[in-house]
Amino acid sequence: MMFLNRDDKAVDTPMSQEQVIKATRNLLLNPKTETYQHLDAGSRELVKKTIGFFENKGKERLLEDDHDRVWYADFLEFSKEEKLFATFLTPAQYGTGNDRWDTSRNCAINEVLGFYGLSYWYTWQVTILGLGPIWMSTNEEIKIKTAKLLKDGEIFAFGLSEKEHGADIYASDMDLTPQEDGSYTASGSKYYIGNANEAALVSTFGKFSDSGEYVFFAVNSQHENYELVKNVINSQNYVAEYTLNEYPITKKDILAEGRDAWDMALNTVNVGKFNLGWASIGISTHAYYEALNHAANRRLFDHYVTDFIHVQQLFVDAYARLAAMKLFALRAIDYVRSAGPDDRRYLLFTPMVKMKVTTQGEDVINALWDVIAAKGFEKDMYFEMAARDIRALPKLEGTVHVNMALIIKFMANYFFKPGKYEETGRRIAAENDDFLFNQGATKGLGKTRFHDYQKIYNSVNLPNVNIFKKQIRLLKIFLVAGKPNKEQIKDFDFLLNLGELFTLVVYGQLILENAKLLGIDDCVIDQIFDVMIRDFSKYALQLYTKGSATFIQQKICNRMVKRPVVDKSRFNAVWETYVYSMNGQYEMNS
């Protein structure tokens, strides 16, 4: 274990056990005790004010507004008064004072908003997506206008998906038709568009009707030629279908054309999808506190619920998954913020935060629900809302399957052609993340290189990490000796299971890197890998049972199925020091 100096570079000063326990306990968010010392003073104050807004609102009102599907005008008014969105979502060159686009502090807000309710996170998330094309464009006039709108407390929307085509942007039916005077009219519909009822600007994707070239342009949701058709979901959010009826567009409304518009769409999703994992972390953490508080104080059959060993196992597994989610997502921030034209490793890590972290959030909620059972349905429980909302996150900004298809493209280079990079430390400095809005062309993903994953794995000597390393070696043997044939490559279910095995390797890599940087207790890390060995074995078994699996593939998959090291003292240490100790540590104000 190491200390971090003020520049967040690891130094070879060992941490005491007391410091290790403190660092590990501080990993999961407790809004009432979190200090946010890694943020500058102004940002720290604004995040704490955001927490204060929700705690002052109280749990009863929070749940009532959710059940009654009340538009969150109070939160948007708070954001306007405190200039929350303006401060956090205005790039420094277009803002004033503490304004900047800083992924590290944005994720603090991501987690807090997820912690208190997906609807509040959603209006923030959709504003981020709507701003993406604007900040990526070369249209300076609209950027200056947008900065002012943010200062005025406005929200934004991202008009990409369509009812008949979903997110298939090849097939857009939104047309921009040239007029004799050099202007255009926009006609067509968009579907599943958050904030589209009140957005000051909706960044809209379409095609020129004459050339078929792609185009991004901005429209105002209050314009008379903008028809708000309906809210397409039964929710506190407003997720709209809207139609443009010969909406007048001039050159000053156009954000990008041709290939630039295409890249703008995908690069905006690169920025936005990263946030979904953080919402899942926030939701799961709040649900964890509530479930543990209930179970630890409920007696059944003359025992507290938490006395039962199967309940302890469910809580420890949920804690291990949640700690892993947070460690991975925090480490991914460092690679997002260090990205550049010659370092595009973030293109693997961001879809993993979206895909892997969000599906792990579902597993956390499932384990907790098995403990609290019927209590999880009660209307006065945050858990009832969490259990519903946690399902949405893997299905937004591209399904798990779409993101897995992207991730698989990186597998060969990751395992067999590592690149050389300088060590990436923690990136929490108060700086603007300029590259996010200058990512460039989206082609050539297969050429992306990664640093050697074996370096961090070989530096760790823990029982379950060592078993997991054996599973990794077998996966590499599979890719060489049991290389998928042409028919298997066409079978996406086959590739999906193979991709799950690959993502676990990447997941473990960043978890280990961050555990070293943050000084996380070895017993927690070994418990995380206890869970990961079981997950790896599950996907290996599924691959083994595929009808198309060859004899050699079956043999290798069979060897991948491993049993974690059983260590009762380690399990008890995690349970007593980190899991059960969370009992009573947080409860939302009523």
C-alpha positions in Angstrom: 0.0 0.0 0.0 1.1 3.5 -0.7 0.4 7.1 0.2 -0.5 9.7 -2.4 1.3 13.0 -2.3 -0.4 16.3 -3.2 0.1 15.7 -6.9 -1.6 12.3 -6.5 1.5 10.4 -7.4 2.2 7.2 -5.5 5.1 7.4 -3.1 6.7 4.4 -1.3 5.5 5.3 2.2 3.5 2.3 3.6 0.1 3.0 5.0 -0.8 1.8 8.5 -3.6 -0.7 8.9 -5.7 2.1 10.5 -5.2 4.3 7.4 -6.0 1.3 5.1 -9.3 0.7 6.9 -10.2 4.4 6.7 -9.4 4.6 3.0 -11.4 1.5 2.3 -14.4 2.6 4.4 -14.4 6.0 2.6 -14.6 4.3 -0.8 -18.4 4.2 -0.8 -20.4 7.5 -0.6 -22.0 8.6 2.6 -23.5 12.0 1.7 -23.6 13.1 5.4 -19.9 12.5 6.0 -18.2 12.8 2.6 -15.7 15.7 2.6 -14.8 15.9 -1.1 -11.3 17.0 -0.2 -10.1 16.1 -3.8 -12.3 19.0 -5.2 -11.5 22.7 -5.1 -13.3 24.7 -2.5 -15.9 26.1 -4.8 -16.8 22.8 -6.3 -16.8 21.1 -2.9 -19.3 23.7 -1.7 -21.6 23.2 -4.7 -21.7 19.4 -4.4 -22.5 19.7 -0.7 -25.2 22.2 -1.5 -26.7 19.7 -3.9 -26.7 17.0 -1.2 -28.3 19.6 1.1 -31.1 20.2 -1.4 -32.1 16.6 -1.3 -31.7 16.1 2.4 -33.8 19.2 3.0 -36.4 17.9 0.6 -36.5 14.7 2.5 -37.2 11.1 1.7 -41.0 11.3 2.0 -41.3 14.2 -0.5 -38.7 12.6 -2.8 -40.8 9.4 -3.0 -44.1 11.2 -3.3 -42.8 13.2 -6.3 -41.6 10.0 -7.9 -45.0 8.2 -7.3 -47.0 11.2 -8.5 -44.6 11.8 -11.5 -44.0 15.4 -10.5 -41.8 17.3 -12.9 -38.6 18.2 -10.9 -39.0 21.9 -11.2 -37.7 22.4 -7.7 -34.4 20.8 -8.6 -34.1 22.8 -11.8 -34.8 26.0 -9.8 -32.0 25.0 -7.3 -29.7 24.4 -10.3 -30.5 27.8 -11.7 -30.0 29.6 -8.4 -26.7 27.9 -7.7 -25.6 27.8 -11.4 -24.9 24.1 -10.9 -25.2 23.1 -14.6 -23.5 26.2 -15.7 -20.5 25.8 -13.4 -20.0 22.1 -14.2 -21.0 21.9 -17.8 -19.5 25.0 -19.4 -16.0 24.5 -20.9 -13.6 27.0 -19.3 -13.1 29.0 -22.5 -16.8 29.8 -22.6 -17.4 30.4 -18.9 -16.3 32.5 -16.1 -14.9 31.9 -12.6 -15.0 28.2 -11.7 -16.7 27.1 -14.9 -15.1 24.1 -16.6 -15.9 20.6 -17.9 -14.0 18.5 -15.5 -14.9 14.8 -15.6 -13.7 14.1 -12.1 -16.0 16.6 -10.4 -18.8 15.8 -12.9 -18.8 12.2 -11.7 -19.2 13.5 -8.1 -22.5 15.1 -9.2 -23.4 11.9 -11.3 -23.1 9.8 -8.1 -25.0 12.2 -5.9 -27.9 12.6 -8.3 -28.0 8.8 -8.8 -28.0 8.4 -5.0 -31.1 10.5 -4.6 -33.1 9.5 -7.7 -32.6 8.6 -11.3 -34.9 11.3 -12.5 -32.7 14.0 -11.2 -29.6 12.4 -12.7 -31.5 12.0 -16.0 -32.2 15.7 -16.6 -28.5 16.3 -15.9 -27.4 13.4 -18.2 -29.7 14.5 -21.1 -28.4 18.1 -20.8 -24.8 16.7 -21.1 -25.8 14.8 -24.2 -27.5 17.9 -25.7 -24.4 20.0 -25.0 -22.0 17.5 -26.6 -22.7 18.4 -30.2 -22.7 22.1 -29.3 -19.3 22.1 -27.6 -17.9 19.9 -30.3 -19.0 22.2 -33.1 -17.1 25.0 -34.8 -20.2 27.3 -34.5 -18.9 29.9 -32.1 -22.1 32.0 -32.1 -24.2 29.1 -30.8 -21.5 28.2 -28.2 -21.6 31.7 -26.8 -25.4 31.6 -26.8 -25.3 28.2 -25.0 -23.0 29.5 -22.3 -25.5 32.3 -21.6 -28.5 29.9 -21.6 -26.7 27.7 -19.0 -26.1 30.7 -16.8 -29.9 31.4 -17.1 -30.6 27.9 -15.8 -31.7 26.3 -19.0 -31.6 22.6 -19.8 -30.8 20.8 -23.1 -31.7 17.7 -25.1 -30.2 15.3 -27.6 -32.4 14.5 -30.6 -30.8 11.3 -32.0 -33.2 8.3 -31.7 -36.2 7.8 -33.8 -39.4 5.7 -33.3 -38.9 3.4 -36.3 -35.1 3.2 -36.2 -34.1 3.5 -32.5 -30.5 4.6 -32.4 -29.8 3.3 -35.9 -28.5 6.7 -37.1 -27.8 5.3 -40.6 -31.5 5.4 -41.2 -32.6 8.8 -40.0 -35.9 10.2 -41.4 -35.3 13.7 -40.1 -34.8 15.8 -43.2 -33.3 19.3 -43.7 -34.6 20.7 -47.0 -32.8 23.6 -48.8 -34.8 26.7 -49.6 -34.2 29.2 -52.4 -32.9 31.9 -50.0 -30.2 29.6 -48.7 -32.0 28.6 -45.5 -33.6 25.2 -44.7 -36.7 23.7 -43.3 -36.5 20.7 -41.0 -39.2 18.0 -41.0 -39.4 14.7 -39.2 -39.8 13.1 -35.8 -37.5 12.1 -32.9 -38.4 9.6 -30.2 -37.3 8.9 -26.6 -35.8 12.3 -26.2 -35.3 13.4 -22.5 -35.8 17.1 -21.6 -37.5 17.7 -24.9 -40.5 19.4 -23.2 -38.4 22.3 -21.9 -35.0 22.2 -23.5 -33.7 25.6 -24.7 -31.8 23.9 -27.5 -32.3 20.4 -28.8 -29.3 19.1 -30.7 -31.0 17.3 -33.6 -29.4 14.7 -36.0 -30.7 14.3 -39.5 -29.9 14.3 -43.2 -30.0 16.9 -46.0 -32.9 15.9 -48.2 -31.0 16.5 -51.5 -27.6 15.0 -50.8 -28.3 12.5 -48.0 -25.4 13.9 -46.1 -25.6 13.9 -42.3 -26.2 17.1 -40.4 -26.6 18.2 -36.8 -28.6 21.3 -36.0 -30.2 23.0 -33.0 -33.8 23.8 -32.4 -35.8 25.4 -29.6 -38.5 23.2 -27.9 -40.8 26.3 -27.5 -40.8 27.2 -31.2 -44.3 27.1 -32.9 -43.0 24.7 -35.5 -41.8 22.3 -32.8 -44.6 19.9 -31.9 -44.3 18.1 -28.5 -46.2 15.0 -29.3 -46.2 13.2 -25.9 -44.3 11.8 -23.0 -43.6 8.2 -24.1 -43.0 6.8 -20.7 -44.9 6.6 -17.4 -42.3 8.4 -15.3 -41.3 11.6 -13.4 -39.1 12.2 -16.4 -40.3 13.7 -19.6 -39.0 11.5 -22.4 -40.6 12.9 -25.5 -41.7 12.2 -29.0 -41.4 15.5 -30.9 -42.0 16.5 -34.5 -40.5 19.3 -36.5 -43.0 20.7 -39.0 -41.1 22.7 -41.6 -39.1 24.2 -38.8 -37.0 27.1 -40.2 -33.2 26.6 -40.0 -30.4 28.9 -40.9 -26.7 28.4 -41.1 -26.3 29.8 -37.6 -28.4 26.8 -36.3 -26.2 24.2 -38.0 -23.6 22.5 -35.7 -21.9 20.1 -38.2 -22.3 18.5 -41.6 -21.2 15.2 -43.3 -18.6 13.1 -41.6 -18.2 15.7 -38.8 -21.9 15.3 -37.9 -21.5 11.5 -37.8 -18.5 11.7 -35.6 -20.2 14.2 -33.4 -23.0 11.8 -32.7 -20.7 9.0 -31.7 -18.3 11.1 -29.7 -21.2 12.7 -27.7 -22.3 9.2 -26.8 -18.7 8.5 -25.7 -19.0 11.3 -23.2 -22.5 10.6 -22.1 -22.4 6.8 -21.7 -19.7 7.1 -19.1 -22.2 8.7 -16.7 -24.6 5.7 -16.6 -22.3 3.6 -14.5 -22.0 6.4 -12.0 -25.8 6.7 -11.7 -25.8 2.9 -11.0 -23.2 3.3 -8.3 -25.2 6.1 -6.6 -28.5 4.1 -6.7 -26.9 0.9 -5.5 -25.1 2.6 -2.6 -28.3 4.2 -1.3 -30.1 0.9 -1.6 -27.3 -0.8 0.3 -27.6 1.4 3.3 -31.3 1.0 3.4 -31.3 -2.7 3.0 -28.6 -3.2 5.7 -30.3 -0.8 8.1 -33.5 -2.9 7.8 -31.9 -6.3 8.0 -29.5 -5.6 10.8 -32.4 -4.3 13.0 -35.0 -7.0 12.2 -35.4 -10.1 14.3 -36.7 -13.4 12.8 -36.7 -16.8 14.5 -35.0 -15.2 17.6 -32.1 -13.9 15.5 -31.3 -10.7 13.7 -31.5 -11.2 10.0 -27.8 -10.4 9.6 -26.9 -13.3 11.9 -27.8 -15.8 9.1 -24.8 -16.9 7.1 -26.6 -16.8 3.8 -27.6 -13.2 4.4 -24.0 -12.3 5.3 -22.9 -13.9 2.0 -25.4 -11.9 0.1 -24.3 -8.7 1.7 -20.6 -9.4 1.3 -21.1 -10.3 -2.4 -23.1 -7.1 -2.9 -20.5 -5.0 -1.1 -17.7 -6.6 -3.1 -19.5 -5.8 -6.4 -20.3 -2.3 -5.3 -16.7 -1.6 -4.2 -15.5 -3.0 -7.5 -17.9 -0.8 -9.5 -16.6 2.3 -7.7 -12.9 1.3 -8.0 -13.2 0.7 -11.8 -15.3 3.8 -12.5 -12.9 6.0 -10.5 -9.9 4.6 -12.4 -11.6 5.0 -15.7 -11.8 8.8 -15.0 -8.0 8.9 -15.1 -7.9 7.5 -18.6 -10.7 9.7 -19.8 -8.9 12.8 -18.5 -5.5 11.7 -19.9 -6.8 10.9 -23.3 -5.5 12.4 -26.5 -4.9 11.7 -30.2 -2.2 9.2 -29.3 -4.0 7.7 -26.2 -7.5 6.4 -26.9 -7.6 3.8 -24.2 -10.7 5.5 -22.9 -12.7 4.0 -25.9 -12.5 0.6 -24.1 -13.0 1.9 -20.6 -16.0 4.2 -21.1 -18.3 1.6 -22.7 -17.3 -0.7 -19.8 -18.4 1.8 -17.3 -21.7 1.9 -19.2 -22.0 -1.8 -19.7 -20.2 -3.6 -16.9 -20.8 -1.3 -14.1 -24.5 -0.9 -14.8 -25.1 -4.6 -15.0 -23.2 -5.1 -11.8 -25.6 -2.6 -10.2 -28.4 -4.9 -11.2 -26.6 -7.8 -9.4 -26.1 -5.7 -6.3 -29.8 -4.8 -6.2 -30.8 -8.5 -6.8 -28.7 -9.7 -3.9 -30.0 -7.0 -1.5 -33.6 -7.8 -2.6 -33.1 -11.4 -1.8 -32.4 -10.2 1.8 -35.2 -7.7 2.3 -37.7 -9.6 0.2 -41.2 -8.0 0.4 -39.9 -4.9 2.1 -38.4 -4.0 -1.2 -41.8 -3.4 -2.7 -43.0 -1.0 0.0 -43.8 2.5 -1.2 -42.0 4.3 1.6 -38.7 2.6 0.7 -36.1 4.2 -1.5 -35.4 0.6 -2.5 -38.7 0.3 -4.4 -37.6 3.1 -6.7 -34.0 1.8 -6.9 -35.1 -1.7 -8.0 -37.1 -0.2 -10.8 -34.6 2.4 -12.0 -31.5 0.2 -11.8 -32.9 -1.8 -14.8 -32.9 1.3 -17.1 -29.2 2.0 -17.0 -27.9 -1.0 -19.0 -30.5 -0.2 -21.7 -29.7 3.5 -22.3 -27.0 5.0 -24.6 -26.9 1.7 -26.5 -27.8 -1.7 -25.1 -25.3 -4.0 -23.4 -25.1 -6.0 -26.6 -24.2 -2.9 -28.7 -21.5 -1.9 -26.2 -20.1 -5.4 -26.1 -19.8 -5.4 -29.9 -17.7 -2.3 -29.5 -15.6 -3.7 -26.7 -14.7 -7.0 -28.6 -13.0 -5.0 -31.3 -10.2 -4.2 -28.7 -9.6 -7.7 -27.5 -6.8 -8.8 -29.9 -4.6 -5.7 -29.3 -5.3 -5.8 -25.5 -4.0 -9.3 -25.1 -1.4 -9.6 -27.8 -0.2 -6.2 -28.9 0.3 -3.9 -25.9 1.5 -0.4 -26.4 3.9 1.7 -24.3 2.5 4.5 -22.2 3.8 6.5 -19.3 2.3 5.6 -15.9 -1.2 7.2 -15.6 -1.7 8.6 -12.1 -4.9 9.9 -10.6 -6.3 12.8 -12.5 -8.3 15.0 -10.1 -6.7 18.4 -10.8 -9.1 21.3 -11.4 -8.6 21.4 -15.2 -10.8 21.6 -18.2 -11.1 18.3 -20.2 -10.5 19.9 -23.7 -10.0 16.6 -25.6 -13.5 15.4 -25.0 -14.8 18.0 -27.4 -12.0 17.4 -29.9 -12.0 13.6 -30.1 -11.7 13.5 -33.9 -12.7 10.7 -36.3 -14.5 7.7 -34.8 -13.0 5.1 -37.3 -10.0 2.8 -36.8 -11.0 1.5 -33.3 -9.2 -1.8 -34.0 -5.9 0.1 -34.0 -6.2 1.3 -30.4 -3.4 0.0 -28.2 -3.4 -0.5 -24.4 -0.7 -0.8 -21.7 0.2 -4.3 -20.7 -2.4 -5.6 -18.3 0.0 -8.2 -16.9 2.1 -5.5 -15.1 -0.5 -4.8 -12.4 -1.7 -8.4 -12.2 1.9 -9.7 -11.7 2.5 -7.1 -8.9 -0.3 -8.6 -6.8 0.1 -11.8 -4.8 -3.3 -12.6 -3.3 -4.9 -16.1 -3.4 -7.9 -15.3 -5.5 -6.1 -12.9 -7.8 -3.6 -15.7 -8.5 -6.5 -18.1 -9.4 -8.0 -15.4 -11.6 -4.6 -15.0 -13.4 -4.8 -18.7 -14.3 -8.2 -18.1 -15.8 -6.8 -15.2 -17.8 -4.0 -17.5 -19.2 -6.6 -20.1 -20.2 -8.7 -17.4 -22.0 -5.6 -16.4 -24.0 -5.0 -20.1 -24.9 -8.7 -20.2 -26.0 -8.1 -17.3 -28.3 -5.1 -19.0 -29.9 -5.8 -22.7 -29.8 -9.6 -22.4 -29.9 -9.9 -19.4 -32.1 -13.6 -18.8 -33.0 -14.4 -19.9 -36.6 -16.3 -17.9 -39.2 -19.7 -19.3 -38.1 -19.0 -18.6 -34.4 -18.0 -15.0 -35.3 -21.4 -14.5 -36.8 -23.1 -16.0 -33.7 -23.4 -12.9 -31.4 -24.5 -15.0 -28.5 -21.2 -16.9 -28.7 -19.3 -13.7 -28.9 -21.3 -12.1 -26.1 -20.1 -14.8 -23.6 -16.5 -14.5 -24.9 -16.8 -10.8 -24.5 -17.9 -11.2 -20.9 -14.7 -13.1 -20.1 -12.6 -10.4 -21.7 -14.3 -7.6 -19.9 -13.7 -9.3 -16.5 -10.0 -9.2 -17.3 -10.1 -5.5 -18.0 -12.3 -4.9 -15.0 -9.9 -6.6 -12.7 -7.0 -4.6 -14.2 -8.3 -1.2 -13.4 -9.6 -2.4 -10.0 -6.1 -3.5 -9.0 -4.5 -0.3 -10.3 -6.9 1.8 -8.3 -6.6 -0.3 -5.2 -2.9 0.4 -5.2 -3.4 4.1 -5.7 -6.1 4.5 -3.0 -4.7 2.0 -0.5 -7.6 -0.4 -0.4 -7.5 -3.3 2.1 -6.1 -6.5 0.6 -8.9 -8.6 2.1 -11.5 -6.5 0.2 -9.6 -6.9 -3.0 -9.3 -10.7 -2.5 -13.0 -10.8 -1.8 -13.8 -8.9 -5.0 -11.8 -11.5 -6.9 -13.7 -14.3 -5.1 -16.8 -12.9 -6.9 -15.0 -12.4 -10.2 -13.7 -16.0 -10.3 -17.3 -17.2 -9.9 -18.5 -14.8 -12.6 -15.7 -15.9 -14.9 -16.5 -19.6 -14.3 -20.2 -18.9 -15.0 -19.5 -17.4 -18.5 -16.9 -20.1 -19.2 -19.6 -22.7 -18.5 -22.1 -20.9 -20.7 -19.5 -20.9 -23.5 -18.8 -24.6 -22.9 -22.5 -25.4 -23.3 -22.9 -23.6 -26.7 -23.9 -26.0 -29.4 -21.3 -24.7 -31.7 -18.4 -25.0 -29.2 -15.6 -27.2 -30.7 -14.0 -30.0 -28.7 -10.8 -28.0 -28.0 -13.0 -25.0 -26.9 -14.9 -27.2 -24.6 -11.8 -28.6 -23.0 -10.3 -25.1 -22.4 -13.6 -23.7 -21.1 -13.9 -26.7 -18.7 -10.5 -25.8 -17.3 -11.5 -22.1 -16.9 -14.1 -23.1 -14.3 -12.4 -22.5 -10.9 -13.3 -22.5 -7.3 -12.3 -19.4 -5.2 -10.1 -19.8 -2.2 -12.3 -20.2 0.8 -10.9 -18.2 3.7 -13.3 -17.7 6.6 -11.1 -15.2 8.4 -10.9 -13.0 5.3 -14.7 -13.2 4.9 -15.3 -12.4 8.5 -12.9 -9.5 8.3 -14.7 -8.0 5.3 -18.1 -8.6 7.0 -17.2 -7.1 10.3 -14.9 -4.2 9.3 -16.6 -3.0 6.1 -20.0 -4.5 5.6 -21.8 -4.7 8.9 -20.0 -1.5 10.1 -22.2 0.4 7.6 -25.3 -0.4 9.7 -26.8 2.9 10.9 -24.1 5.0 9.2 -26.5 6.7 6.8 -30.3 7.2 6.6 -31.9 9.9 4.5 -33.7 12.7 6.3 -37.4 12.0 6.4 
